[in-house]
Amino acid sequence: MIGHVVMFKFHKRSSSEDREHALFLLRRMPEVVPSIKEWQIGQQYVYSEKRWDIVEIATFDNEEELDLFQSSSMHKELTTHMKKISDWHAVDFTY
């Protein structure tokens, strides 16, 4: 199994519309990318400068399924959008 975790921090200048569109894309991802086994999106509910705004937690059966996800047009669209409005850190791990 492959775990994939990404934490996003919105830029202060990002608009509420851009943030909502990011959440829309993230929540829609499993409908569009069949290689995703499990998918969770969490939004920070206590504001703090030090905390991240969104977390994406995904599970894939293997590295090939993760590669399919990362090469999908939906992932490319999301990455393009998120580059404009956020910073992020990601980790991929086996378990």
N, C-alpha and C positions, 0 to 999 in steps of 0.2 A: 504494500500500500504506500501511496505517496500523499503526504500532507502538504498543503500549499496555504500559507498565511500571508496576508498583506494588510498593513496598517496604513491608512491614509490620513494626512493632515491637510485640511483645506488652507489655501492662501487667504489671508485676511481680505484681499481685494476680490475674491471670488463672489459672484452673485448668488442669491438664493436660488435663482432659476438654474444656474450651472450646477449647483449642489444637488438640486432635485433631479436634474437630468442624470447626474452621476449615479444616484441611488436607483433611478429607473433602469439604467443600463445594468447595474450590478444585480438587481433583483430579477431581471429578465434573462440573465445569462444561462441558467440551467434549462430554460425552454428552448434555447437556440443551439446550445453546445451539448450534444449527447454524451460526450466522453466524461462529463462531470458525474461522479458517483454520489457525493454529498456536497451541499452548498449552504452556507450560512452567511448572512450579512448582518452585522450589528452596528448600531449607531450609538455613540457616546451620549449618555443621558445626563451627565454632570459635567458642565463646562469647566475646563481648566486649560490654561496656556500649555501646560506640560503634557496633557493627554491627547491622544490621537482621536480623530473624529469618526472614522469608520474602520471596521475590521472585516476582512473577507477571509472565511475559513472554508477550504475546499479539500475534498478527498478524491483521489484518482486510483484506479486499480493498479496502474503501473506507469512507468516513465513515458511510454508511447502515448498513453491517454492524456497525460499532462502536456506533452508536445502538441497533440491535436488541439487542445484547449488554447494553448499559447499562440498557435498559428492560425486560429480561427479569425474570420473577419470581425466577429463581435468583440473579441479580445482586442484586436487592433483598433477598433472604433473606441472602445473604452480607454485604452492606453493613450490614444491621441487626445481624448477629452480630458483625462486626468492630468496629463502633462501640463495643460494650460491652467489648471485650477488647484493643484495639490502637489505635495511631496509624499513619498511613500517609502516604506521598507518592506521587504518580502523575504520569506524563507521557504524553501522546499526541503522536505525531509522524508526519510523512509521510516516505516514502523511495522 
